[in-house]
């Protein structure tokens, strides 16, 4: 009996000590998990206090838990092209009207983009995109501030505010950077309405995520109407010297009030048709003054649709099928113009609304990992005469283009493309043109995700 009591006392003592050890280990694990969660929270908020150095931030984060950590994504994406055309380099500047299109026999540096994005503080994120390219005719180096803007993160009621210099959210192609295009050149109708570099400028954009069962968002934007990237609006004299709308004279018009801004209204709706198929429909409207005189005004309307099929059992995203189409119309009210300062060249133009419209539709099929092939068809036309005749105006004549494409993407950081363009345009001397473009893309660093 004494032996049994002794064993029981030893057992109870050992169990008590073991229990204390288990509790101690559990407490240690809880402390470790808590520390890791605090670190993850810092990564999520990416909060930075002004005046804190990197060493100070690291030290305080390990010490009192009040440290700060700043993360920023930095990437560089480069697009190069080489090819040939039945048209000479001078004609290609209009035939390939996009500023980042392949536009020269031989080689083209289409776009080299340095991108920076990340959290400013718990309330704001920021993005900046600086681009570099070579003028295809002169070889001159061009550097541009493409975008730099902030976006709010914590506004209530599904609201989001964007402010700074940014692409106008009209349609599918205009808000995208060139490296996000499936084809190597921008559609003809985009070039006509938004100029060689796309429509962008300083301003504000307010987004509202609607409280409905599907994804639905409204955008309201206001931006300056002047500058070379506001082709259909106030633009500037340099732009009109190169690409006057309807070949009309440029009339300088300064902003005097809110009526001299450009306004955007856009609606996005996305639904899942099935587990494998998703569709997104967008409607856009732009309105603002133009550069033909005090009563000149422009309105642009657009509708865009994208349908994506990707089976649940895909391999790295393949196979897939993407159908994308966009339709646009522009009403460009040009005011009357009279100039008799040169008696030998009196200019008298009546008020007229120039109407331009067009569309593109494209189908891209990813048939095996890394490989995709597609075809795009485009059409653009107009009503109302350009000075000298619409059929001689490369940015208002009747045009058709067919572009088959094949793409190989070995990894997420590189892409090779081969594209053929068959153009039929009234302004061409032979009415037809044939071009072949080979493209290379490389990207390194961390880049923000692209939109749907």
ROVEX-413097 format. One record per residue (C-alpha): residue number from 1; residue in one letter; x, y, z. Coordinates in steps of 0.1 Angstrom, whole numbers, plus 5000, padded with zeros to 4 digits. Each point is the difference from the previous one (the first is absolute). Example, Ala and Ser with C-alpha at 12.3 -4.5 7.8 and 13.67 -1.06 7.14 Angstrom:
<recs>
REC:1:A:5123:4955:5078
REC:2:S:5014:5034:4993
</recs>
This chain:
<recs>
REC:1:X:5000:5000:5000
REC:2:X:5028:5024:5009
REC:3:X:5017:4991:4967
REC:4:X:4968:5007:4981
REC:5:X:4995:5034:5017
REC:6:X:5037:5009:4992
REC:7:X:4994:4992:4963
REC:8:X:4968:5020:5000
REC:9:X:5017:5031:5015
REC:10:X:5029:4997:4975
REC:11:X:4975:4996:4971
REC:12:X:4979:5030:5011
REC:13:X:5031:5022:5004
REC:14:X:5013:4989:4966
REC:15:X:4966:5007:4983
REC:16:X:4998:5034:5016
REC:17:X:5035:5009:4988
REC:18:X:4991:4986:4965
REC:19:X:4968:5021:5000
REC:20:X:5019:5031:5008
REC:21:X:5025:4992:4972
REC:22:X:4971:4995:4975
REC:23:X:4984:5033:5011
REC:24:X:5033:5017:4996
REC:25:X:5005:4986:4965
REC:26:X:4964:5010:4990
REC:27:X:5006:5035:5013
REC:28:X:5033:5002:4980
REC:29:X:4982:4989:4968
REC:30:X:4973:5026:5006
REC:31:X:5026:5027:5004
REC:32:X:5017:4989:4968
REC:33:X:4967:5000:4981
REC:34:X:4991:5034:5014
REC:35:X:5034:5014:4989
REC:36:X:4996:4985:4965
REC:37:X:4964:5014:4997
REC:38:X:5013:5035:5010
REC:39:X:5027:4997:4973
REC:40:X:4974:4990:4974
REC:41:X:4977:5029:5010
REC:42:X:5030:5023:4994
REC:43:X:5005:4985:4966
REC:44:X:4963:5006:4992
REC:45:X:4998:5036:5012
REC:46:X:5036:5008:4988
REC:47:X:4999:5030:5022
REC:48:X:5029:5025:5000
REC:49:X:5006:5028:5025
REC:50:X:5017:5031:4986
REC:51:X:5035:5005:5012
REC:52:X:5006:4963:5009
REC:53:X:5031:4985:4985
REC:54:X:5002:4964:4988
REC:55:X:5022:4989:5029
REC:56:X:4978:5017:5025
REC:57:X:4969:4983:4985
REC:58:X:5016:4966:5002
REC:59:X:5012:5005:5036
REC:60:X:4967:5013:5013
REC:61:X:4980:4973:4983
REC:62:X:5019:4974:5019
REC:63:X:4999:5019:5032
REC:64:X:4969:5019:5011
REC:65:X:4977:4988:4972
REC:66:X:4995:5036:4987
REC:67:X:5024:4996:4970
REC:68:X:4991:5008:4965
REC:69:X:5006:4981:4967
REC:70:X:4999:5014:4965
REC:71:X:4996:4978:4970
REC:72:X:5000:5012:4964
REC:73:X:4997:4980:4968
REC:74:X:5026:5011:4973
REC:75:X:5000:4985:4965
REC:76:X:5013:5008:4966
REC:77:X:4982:4987:4969
REC:78:X:5015:5004:4965
REC:79:X:4984:4995:4966
REC:80:X:5020:4998:4968
REC:81:X:4988:4992:4964
REC:82:X:5015:4993:4967
REC:83:X:4984:4996:4966
REC:84:X:4992:5011:4965
REC:85:X:4972:5016:4980
REC:86:X:4991:5008:4965
REC:87:X:4997:5036:5011
REC:88:X:5030:5023:5007
REC:89:X:5008:5014:5034
REC:90:X:4983:5033:4994
REC:91:X:4967:4984:4991
REC:92:X:5003:4975:5029
REC:93:X:4998:5030:5025
REC:94:X:4963:5003:4990
REC:95:X:4993:4964:4991
REC:96:X:5013:4989:5034
REC:97:X:4985:5030:5018
REC:98:X:5007:4989:5036
REC:99:X:5030:5016:5017
REC:100:X:5012:4966:5012
REC:101:X:4991:4980:4969
REC:102:X:5027:4984:4978
REC:103:X:5005:5030:4977
REC:104:X:5031:4995:4980
REC:105:X:5016:4975:4976
REC:106:X:5027:4983:5020
REC:107:X:4999:5004:5038
REC:108:X:4979:5021:5024
REC:109:X:5004:5006:5037
REC:110:X:4963:5001:5007
REC:111:X:4999:5006:5037
REC:112:X:5023:4996:5031
REC:113:X:4979:5006:5031
REC:114:X:5013:5005:5036
REC:115:X:4972:4994:5024
REC:116:X:4998:5006:5038
REC:117:X:4970:4991:5021
REC:118:X:4993:4994:5037
REC:119:X:4983:5013:5031
REC:120:X:5005:5036:5010
REC:121:X:4984:4995:5034
REC:122:X:4970:4980:5013
REC:123:X:4976:5023:4981
REC:124:X:5017:5004:4966
REC:125:X:5018:4981:4973
REC:126:X:5021:5015:4972
REC:127:X:5012:4992:4965
REC:128:X:5024:5016:4977
REC:129:X:5010:4990:4964
REC:130:X:5028:5017:4981
REC:131:X:5006:4989:4964
REC:132:X:5029:5003:4976
REC:133:X:5000:4994:4962
REC:134:X:5017:5010:4968
REC:135:X:4984:5022:4973
REC:136:X:4998:4975:4971
REC:137:X:5011:5026:4974
REC:138:X:5026:5022:5018
REC:139:X:5012:4975:5026
REC:140:X:4995:5028:5026
REC:141:X:4996:4988:5036
REC:142:X:4966:5007:5015
REC:143:X:4992:4998:5037
REC:144:X:4965:5005:5013
REC:145:X:4982:5000:5033
REC:146:X:4972:4976:4990
REC:147:X:4981:4997:5033
REC:148:X:5005:5009:5036
REC:149:X:4970:4999:5023
REC:150:X:4987:4991:5035
REC:151:X:4970:4977:5008
REC:152:X:4981:5000:5033
REC:153:X:4995:4967:5019
REC:154:X:4976:5007:5028
REC:155:X:4971:5021:4987
REC:156:X:4966:4988:5012
REC:157:X:4970:4989:4979
REC:158:X:5021:4983:4973
REC:159:X:5016:5033:4989
REC:160:X:5035:5004:4986
REC:161:X:5017:5032:4990
REC:162:X:5029:5002:4975
REC:163:X:5019:5033:4995
REC:164:X:5031:5010:4980
REC:165:X:5011:4994:4964
REC:166:X:4983:4969:4986
REC:167:X:4985:4983:4970
REC:168:X:4963:5007:4994
REC:169:X:4980:4969:5008
REC:170:X:4982:4998:4966
REC:171:X:4995:4966:4986
REC:172:X:5025:4971:5001
REC:173:X:5032:5011:4982
REC:174:X:5004:5037:5010
REC:175:X:5006:4994:5038
REC:176:X:5025:4973:4993
REC:177:X:5038:5004:4996
REC:178:X:5015:4986:4967
REC:179:X:5014:4969:5017
REC:180:X:4964:4990:5010
REC:181:X:4988:4999:4964
REC:182:X:4996:4966:4984
REC:183:X:5009:5014:4966
REC:184:X:5031:5020:4992
REC:185:X:4982:5032:4989
REC:186:X:4970:5019:5013
REC:187:X:4967:4998:4980
REC:188:X:4995:5026:4972
REC:189:X:4969:5015:5016
REC:190:X:5019:5006:5033
REC:191:X:5027:5018:4981
REC:192:X:4974:5023:4983
REC:193:X:4981:5009:5031
REC:194:X:5028:5001:5027
REC:195:X:5032:5008:4981
REC:196:X:5033:4981:4998
REC:197:X:5005:4997:5037
REC:198:X:4965:4994:5013
REC:199:X:4978:5024:5019
REC:200:X:5014:5010:5033
REC:201:X:5005:5031:5021
REC:202:X:4998:5015:5035
REC:203:X:4967:4997:5018
REC:204:X:4977:4981:5024
REC:205:X:4981:4967:4997
REC:206:X:4974:4988:5024
REC:207:X:4990:4964:5000
REC:208:X:4970:4984:5017
REC:209:X:4997:4962:5005
REC:210:X:4962:4995:4999
REC:211:X:4984:4979:5028
REC:212:X:4986:4974:4977
REC:213:X:5005:4962:4997
REC:214:X:5022:5002:4969
REC:215:X:5031:5022:4994
REC:216:X:4988:5034:4989
REC:217:X:5019:5033:5002
REC:218:X:4994:5036:4989
REC:219:X:5028:5024:4992
REC:220:X:4997:5038:4998
REC:221:X:5031:5019:4989
REC:222:X:5011:5035:4992
REC:223:X:5033:5010:4984
REC:224:X:5017:5029:4983
REC:225:X:4989:5003:4963
REC:226:X:5033:5013:4987
REC:227:X:5033:4984:4990
REC:228:X:5013:4976:4974
REC:229:X:4983:4970:5016
REC:230:X:4965:5017:4997
REC:231:X:4998:4995:4962
REC:232:X:4962:5003:4996
REC:233:X:4997:5030:5024
REC:234:X:5021:5031:5005
REC:235:X:5033:4982:4991
REC:236:X:5028:5025:4992
REC:237:X:5014:5018:4969
REC:238:X:5029:4975:4997
REC:239:X:4976:4971:4998
REC:240:X:4978:5018:4974
REC:241:X:5030:5007:4979
REC:242:X:5005:4962:4997
REC:243:X:4964:4986:5002
REC:244:X:4973:5027:4997
REC:245:X:4965:4986:5005
REC:246:X:4983:5003:4966
REC:247:X:5031:5020:4990
REC:248:X:4984:5031:5017
REC:249:X:5021:5029:5012
REC:250:X:5010:5001:5037
REC:251:X:4983:5026:5021
REC:252:X:5016:5006:5034
REC:253:X:4974:4998:5028
REC:254:X:5010:5002:5037
REC:255:X:4980:4985:5029
REC:256:X:4978:5026:5017
REC:257:X:4978:4978:5021
REC:258:X:4986:4965:5005
REC:259:X:4984:5001:4966
REC:260:X:5034:4999:4985
REC:261:X:5009:4966:5015
REC:262:X:4995:4965:4985
REC:263:X:4974:4978:5018
REC:264:X:4998:4962:5001
REC:265:X:4972:4977:5010
REC:266:X:5006:4962:4999
REC:267:X:4981:4969:5012
REC:268:X:5016:4966:5004
REC:269:X:4981:4968:5005
REC:270:X:5015:4965:5004
REC:271:X:4981:4967:5003
REC:272:X:5010:4963:5002
REC:273:X:4980:4983:4972
REC:274:X:5013:4966:5013
REC:275:X:5028:4987:5021
REC:276:X:5023:5002:4969
REC:277:X:4986:5031:4982
REC:278:X:5001:5037:5012
REC:279:X:4987:5030:4981
REC:280:X:5005:5037:5006
REC:281:X:4980:5028:4983
REC:282:X:5011:5037:5001
REC:283:X:4983:5032:4989
REC:284:X:5019:5033:4997
REC:285:X:4991:5037:4992
REC:286:X:5024:5029:4997
REC:287:X:4991:5037:4996
REC:288:X:5021:5032:4997
REC:289:X:5011:5030:4980
REC:290:X:5021:4997:4968
REC:291:X:5026:5022:4983
REC:292:X:4980:5014:4971
REC:293:X:4986:5030:5018
REC:294:X:4980:5012:5030
REC:295:X:4969:4980:4990
REC:296:X:5019:4968:4991
REC:297:X:4991:4969:5020
REC:298:X:5006:4963:4998
REC:299:X:4980:4970:5012
REC:300:X:5013:4964:4998
REC:301:X:4979:4969:5007
REC:302:X:5012:4964:5003
REC:303:X:4990:4965:5009
REC:304:X:5024:4971:5007
REC:305:X:4995:4963:5007
REC:306:X:5025:4973:5010
REC:307:X:4991:4963:5005
REC:308:X:5026:4976:5015
REC:309:X:5000:4962:5001
REC:310:X:5025:4982:5022
REC:311:X:4992:4965:5013
REC:312:X:5004:4992:5037
REC:313:X:5025:4973:4992
REC:314:X:5024:5024:4981
REC:315:X:5038:4997:5001
REC:316:X:5016:5033:5009
REC:317:X:4970:5018:4985
REC:318:X:4999:4979:4967
REC:319:X:4979:4993:4980
REC:320:X:4979:5032:4998
REC:321:X:4979:5020:4975
REC:322:X:4995:5038:5001
REC:323:X:4976:5019:4978
REC:324:X:5002:5037:5003
REC:325:X:4983:5027:4980
REC:326:X:4995:5038:5002
REC:327:X:4978:5024:4981
REC:328:X:5004:5038:5001
REC:329:X:4985:5031:4985
REC:330:X:5012:5037:5001
REC:331:X:4980:5031:4993
REC:332:X:5024:5028:4994
REC:333:X:4982:5034:4997
REC:334:X:5024:5023:4981
REC:335:X:4991:5037:5002
REC:336:X:5001:5024:4970
REC:337:X:5034:5014:4992
REC:338:X:5010:5030:4979
REC:339:X:5035:5014:4994
REC:340:X:5009:5025:4973
REC:341:X:5034:5011:5014
REC:342:X:5016:4986:4969
REC:343:X:4980:5013:4969
REC:344:X:5015:4973:4979
REC:345:X:4988:4973:5024
REC:346:X:4967:5009:5015
REC:347:X:4985:4973:5022
REC:348:X:4963:4998:5005
REC:349:X:4985:4969:5017
REC:350:X:4963:4995:5010
REC:351:X:4990:4985:5033
REC:352:X:4997:4962:4996
REC:353:X:4997:4970:5022
REC:354:X:5025:4974:4989
REC:355:X:4989:4964:5009
REC:356:X:5025:4972:5003
REC:357:X:4993:4964:5010
REC:358:X:5016:4966:5000
REC:359:X:5007:4968:5019
REC:360:X:5024:4972:5005
REC:361:X:4993:4964:5009
REC:362:X:5026:4974:5009
REC:363:X:5002:4963:5010
REC:364:X:5030:4986:5018
REC:365:X:5003:4962:5006
REC:366:X:5026:4986:5024
REC:367:X:5003:4965:4987
REC:368:X:5029:4986:5021
REC:369:X:5021:5013:5029
REC:370:X:5019:5031:4988
REC:371:X:4985:5001:4966
REC:372:X:4971:5021:4986
REC:373:X:4987:5010:4966
REC:374:X:4974:5025:4990
REC:375:X:4985:5023:4974
REC:376:X:4987:5035:5001
REC:377:X:4977:5019:4976
REC:378:X:4996:5038:5000
REC:379:X:4979:5025:4981
REC:380:X:4999:5038:5002
REC:381:X:4981:5026:4980
REC:382:X:4983:5035:5003
REC:383:X:4976:5026:4987
REC:384:X:5007:5037:4993
REC:385:X:5028:5012:4979
REC:386:X:5036:5006:5011
REC:387:X:5017:5030:4985
REC:388:X:5014:4987:4967
REC:389:X:4977:4969:5000
REC:390:X:4994:4973:5025
REC:391:X:5014:4973:4977
REC:392:X:5034:5018:5002
REC:393:X:4999:5003:5038
REC:394:X:5019:4970:5016
REC:395:X:4981:5005:5033
REC:396:X:4965:5002:4986
REC:397:X:4999:4980:4968
REC:398:X:4984:4966:4996
REC:399:X:5023:4972:5013
REC:400:X:5000:4963:5005
REC:401:X:5027:4979:5017
REC:402:X:5004:4962:5005
REC:403:X:5027:4989:5024
REC:404:X:5008:4963:5007
REC:405:X:5024:4995:5030
REC:406:X:5019:4972:5017
REC:407:X:5016:5004:5034
REC:408:X:5024:4979:5021
REC:409:X:5004:5008:5037
REC:410:X:5027:4978:5015
REC:411:X:4995:5016:5035
REC:412:X:4982:5029:5016
REC:413:X:5030:5022:4993
REC:414:X:5005:4996:4962
REC:415:X:4979:4998:4969
REC:416:X:5006:4996:4962
REC:417:X:4974:5010:4974
REC:418:X:4996:4999:4962
REC:419:X:4973:5021:4984
REC:420:X:4989:5006:4964
REC:421:X:4979:5031:4991
REC:422:X:4980:5003:4968
REC:423:X:4988:5036:4997
REC:424:X:4975:5014:4975
REC:425:X:4998:5038:5003
REC:426:X:4987:5027:4976
REC:427:X:5030:5024:5007
REC:428:X:5026:4974:4988
REC:429:X:5011:5004:4964
REC:430:X:4996:4963:4993
REC:431:X:4970:4997:5024
REC:432:X:5016:4970:5016
REC:433:X:5030:4993:5023
REC:434:X:5017:4969:5014
REC:435:X:5021:5000:5031
REC:436:X:5017:4973:5022
REC:437:X:5011:5008:5035
REC:438:X:5021:4978:5024
REC:439:X:4999:5011:5036
REC:440:X:5020:4992:5032
REC:441:X:4990:5009:5035
REC:442:X:5020:4997:5032
REC:443:X:4990:5009:5035
REC:444:X:5018:4999:5033
REC:445:X:4990:5010:5035
REC:446:X:4966:5000:5017
REC:447:X:4972:5015:4979
REC:448:X:4965:5008:5012
REC:449:X:4973:4976:4988
REC:450:X:4981:5009:4968
REC:451:X:4963:5005:4999
REC:452:X:4975:4974:4987
</recs>
